[in-house]
Each structure stands twice: as structure tokens, then as C-alpha cells.
Amino acid sequence: MTNSASAIDLELRHPAGSTPIRVGAGALREPSEELLNAVDERSVFAITSPAVRGLHGTRLAELEARAASWQALEVPEGERAKDLTVAEGLWRELLRAGGKRDSLVLAFGGGTVGDLAGFVAGGFLRGIDYIQLPTTLLAQVDAAIGGKTAVNLPEAKNSVGLFHHPRAVLCDTELLSTLDPAELRSGLFEVVKIGAIYAPDLLSRVEERLSSLLAADAEALAPIVAAAVQAKVEIVEADPEEADRRRLLNFGHTVGHALEAVSDYRELRHGEAVGYGMLFALRLARRRGLGADGADQVRELIRRVGLPPLGEVSVAALLQRTARDKKARQAGLAWVYPSALGEGRIDSAIDLEEIERTLREFLADPWSE
Ligand SMILES: NC(=O)c1ccc[n+]([C@@H]2O[C@H](COP(=O)([O-])OP(=O)(O)OC[C@H]3O[C@@H](n4cnc5c(N)ncnc54)[C@H](O)[C@@H]3O)[C@@H](O)[C@H]2O)c1
């Protein structure tokens, strides 16, 4: 990790090379040399959403000035962007505009735009370069890091995708000042997640600065984003294609994905669903090593970050959806929880009867022990 005047430079090494990651308040005003070189004299397709372009599009002017040609392509807001028809529309647009193997895609938006743009870049002419410029906290700490791209099918979220690492990632925490506060909270749950299973000091850092973080203070956010990114980098480097350890990042996600799916992705944001999913998994963790103090610390931080109420959900619907989770392997579901703070465990040996009973208790009162 190195620091420029006001930015923190990190690197993710992966089988296809390495990705430089710059994090800072105002980092887009001082793009790294790698980023400028990647854009230099190329045909650039900036994939973004109308809201993000309207709020922050002018911040791309320096990059646009370096490109040989520049085209902004707008996609729908939110999950509707992660659709095969949207991807097809972009591929055809790229072809019509003369896109070539040395063209460059920029992903300028939240995790949905990043997942879609990475997928489009990965499939176009068997794979072209792309750069992630994530504009939500969730995308900066999680979605833009690690090379996973995907679109959704009606049957299941993220069910068609590929590993395709960006050429560079730049996380400018100033962009987060315009986020809806609920989106900021959603991103903070992913920070809590990685703290609980891998980097426990992050939990106390978030606790200490919570009011500044929730106020979208760019200077307070930058070191937290950098620390969360660094933790994810270490996990991904050890297991780039999720054969094993990378599954630690799914803490809170099995029940989280199921909660998102039963409400048809309309009631809970991704991070909020993960917040509830972590509350569920803490119950499994308490029977398997995690002490009461550790569980209380994580639960209390989730409470302080702030979850919306959970609507009506049945145990049967949740069970059916967890079984369909794409992380389910033939051998059964793998559950992730901290067996001690900062020590995530992947456990495939929890029987269905315990899961069903624990879901019942969780739905009766998500906050109780
Ligand atoms: N690839 C991965 O490894 C990975 C990891 C985690 C999550 N994800 C994916 O990320 C997606 C969720 O991402 P998200 O939470 O960023 O949601 P999102 O992309 O839907 O963005 C949330 C909302 O914020 C708005 N927005 C974005 N930037 C803004 C800004 N700076 N100011 C104001 N508004 C802004 C968007 O228009 C949108 O309405 C999910 O599809 C999830 O599957 C992927």
C-alpha cells in the first residue's frame, strides 16, 4: 500500500496480471498515471446511468480529453441494468460505433453498472479492457474489486457472468456525497461483513467514525474504503476464482440473497439484505465458537448502521430460495460465519433441520440472540 498526496494506492494481483486500485477523497481529480495511460488515444465507451451522469459526468472531463474518441452510453438505474437485453444493446452499440479489440469500456456507476459493464467488456470480441470508476460505497468496497461480472436471469440473480478483471479501479469518495443515505448504509454493511470475517479492527474504526461515515464525509470514508478494499484484495488474491477461501465474502449472503429474491429485489437493498443475513448467520456462529461479546459487537454495529424493518417473509419461501443460491454446491449449502471475530469459517455440515429451526427463530425476532 502506498500513499500519494491524498490518495491510497493498492494493487490486486490475479491470474491475468494485476489491477492498480486508487482510493481517495477527490481521487478523480488526480487520476493515476496508469489510469491516464489506459485511456490515452483509445476509443472509450463510458457506460453509466442517467442519474450518475447527471450528478457527476463532468468529473470525467480529464479522461475524456485524453481519449481518441468518447461515447457515453446510458443504461437503466439499478438491477434493471443487469439484463441480457441491455448487454446485447451495448454490444451492438459498440459494434456500430466502430468498437475494436483495443477499445476501452469505463464503468461509471454503482455495482449494477459495474457488473454489467464488466460483463459487456468481457464478452465483446472475446474480451476488451475496462476500468471501474465505482460511484456507490457498496461498489467501492466490494462490487468493483475482484473481477466478478454478471447479469441476472429471471430465475436467479448473477446467474450469467464471467471473471474479467478491470485494468484499473479508482474509488473517489467525494462521489458518495450525493448518495441516498440508505445507499451509504447499504455499503457499510459490506464493510461490517469483511470486518467480522477477516479484519476485526475495521469494526472498531467504523464504530468510532460512524456519524462522519453516515454523513458521507469523503475524508473519513477514504481510509475505511481503502482498508475494506485491502482486506478484499487479500482474500481474492488467495483464491481468485472462488474455489474455496473467497467464499468467506459470502458471510450474510446466503440468507441475504434469499431475502432479496423473495421480495423480488424491491423491498431490500443488497447491503440491507446482507445486514439481515449476517444477523441470521451470527446465530449459527454462536453455537460454533463465536463468543457472546463478539456477536454482540457485530449485532450492535448492524443496529447502529440502521436496517429498515423486515416485511412478511415465510420460512418455506426463504428455505426454497436458499437452496437455489448459486453458491450451493452438489454437496450441500456452505454457510459462512465468524467462529471468532475476524476469523471466518465456511461450513458445509449444518443440517437442514437446524437451518429451518434457526430461520424460524430469526424471523420471529431478527435481533435476539
Ligand atoms: N461483482 C461483485 O463482486 C459484486 C459484489 C457485491 C455486489 N455486487 C452487485 O452490486 C449491485 C449493487 O450495487 P449498488 O449497491 O452500488 O447498487 P446500484 O448500482 O443499483 O446503485 C444504487 C443507486 O445509487 C444510484 N447512484 C449511484 N451512484 C450514485 C451517486 N454517486 N450519487 C447518487 N446516486 C448514485 C444509482 O443510480 C442507483 O439508483 C448488485 O447487483 C450486486 O449483485 C457485485
The ligand as a Tripos MOL2 file, in Angstrom:
@<TRIPOS>MOLECULE
LIG
   44    48     1     0     0
SMALL
NO_CHARGES

@<TRIPOS>ATOM
      1 N1        -19.1920   -8.1800   -8.6940 N.am      1 LIG1
      2 C1        -19.1440   -8.3230   -7.3980 C.2       1 LIG1
      3 O1        -18.2080   -8.8800   -6.8380 O.2       1 LIG1
      4 C2        -20.2720   -7.7590   -6.5740 C.ar      1 LIG1
      5 C3        -20.1420   -7.6680   -5.1870 C.ar      1 LIG1
      6 C4        -21.1810   -7.0960   -4.4620 C.ar      1 LIG1
      7 C5        -22.3160   -6.6320   -5.1110 C.ar      1 LIG1
      8 N2        -22.4100   -6.7450   -6.4630 N.ar      1 LIG1
      9 C6        -23.5910   -6.2530   -7.1780 C.3       1 LIG1
     10 O2        -23.6900   -4.8420   -6.9670 O.3       1 LIG1
     11 C7        -25.0410   -4.4620   -7.1790 C.3       1 LIG1
     12 C8        -25.4480   -3.4440   -6.1420 C.3       1 LIG1
     13 O3        -24.6580   -2.2900   -6.3140 O.3       1 LIG1
     14 P1        -25.0740   -0.8980   -5.6650 P.3       1 LIG1
     15 O4        -25.4530   -1.1290   -4.2540 O.co2     1 LIG1
     16 O5        -23.9950    0.0430   -5.9800 O.co2     1 LIG1
     17 O6        -26.4480   -0.5410   -6.3840 O.3       1 LIG1
     18 P2        -26.7990    0.2950   -7.7090 P.3       1 LIG1
     19 O7        -25.7760    0.1410   -8.7360 O.co2     1 LIG1
     20 O8        -28.1910   -0.1140   -8.0430 O.co2     1 LIG1
     21 O9        -26.8040    1.8020   -7.2150 O.3       1 LIG1
     22 C9        -27.7590    2.2010   -6.2500 C.3       1 LIG1
     23 C10       -28.4240    3.5070   -6.6410 C.3       1 LIG1
     24 O10       -27.4980    4.5650   -6.4280 O.3       1 LIG1
     25 C11       -27.5150    5.4580   -7.5320 C.3       1 LIG1
     26 N3        -26.1930    6.0860   -7.5630 N.ar      1 LIG1
     27 C12       -25.0220    5.5340   -7.9380 C.ar      1 LIG1
     28 N4        -24.0200    6.3630   -7.6910 N.ar      1 LIG1
     29 C13       -24.5510    7.4800   -7.1620 C.ar      1 LIG1
     30 C14       -24.0110    8.7050   -6.6710 C.ar      1 LIG1
     31 N5        -22.6880    8.9190   -6.6180 N.pl3     1 LIG1
     32 N6        -24.8630    9.6390   -6.1870 N.ar      1 LIG1
     33 C15       -26.2050    9.4070   -6.1870 C.ar      1 LIG1
     34 N7        -26.7650    8.2770   -6.6050 N.ar      1 LIG1
     35 C16       -25.9450    7.3220   -7.0930 C.ar      1 LIG1
     36 C17       -27.8620    4.6000   -8.7120 C.3       1 LIG1
     37 O11       -28.4170    5.3510   -9.7250 O.3       1 LIG1
     38 C18       -28.8550    3.6000   -8.0940 C.3       1 LIG1
     39 O12       -30.1470    4.1170   -8.1400 O.3       1 LIG1
     40 C19       -25.8730   -5.7380   -7.1320 C.3       1 LIG1
     41 O13       -26.3230   -6.0430   -8.4280 O.3       1 LIG1
     42 C20       -24.8850   -6.7920   -6.6510 C.3       1 LIG1
     43 O14       -25.1650   -8.0640   -7.1790 O.3       1 LIG1
     44 C21       -21.4150   -7.2940   -7.2030 C.ar      1 LIG1
@<TRIPOS>BOND
     1     1     2 1
     2     2     3 2
     3     2     4 1
     4     4     5 ar
     5     4    44 ar
     6     5     6 ar
     7     6     7 ar
     8     7     8 ar
     9     8     9 1
    10     8    44 ar
    11     9    10 1
    12     9    42 1
    13    10    11 1
    14    11    12 1
    15    11    40 1
    16    12    13 1
    17    13    14 1
    18    14    15 2
    19    14    16 1
    20    14    17 1
    21    17    18 1
    22    18    19 2
    23    18    20 1
    24    18    21 1
    25    21    22 1
    26    22    23 1
    27    23    24 1
    28    23    38 1
    29    24    25 1
    30    25    26 1
    31    25    36 1
    32    26    27 ar
    33    26    35 ar
    34    27    28 ar
    35    28    29 ar
    36    29    30 ar
    37    29    35 ar
    38    30    31 1
    39    30    32 ar
    40    32    33 ar
    41    33    34 ar
    42    34    35 ar
    43    36    37 1
    44    36    38 1
    45    38    39 1
    46    40    41 1
    47    40    42 1
    48    42    43 1
@<TRIPOS>SUBSTRUCTURE
     1 LIG1         1 GROUP 0 **** ****
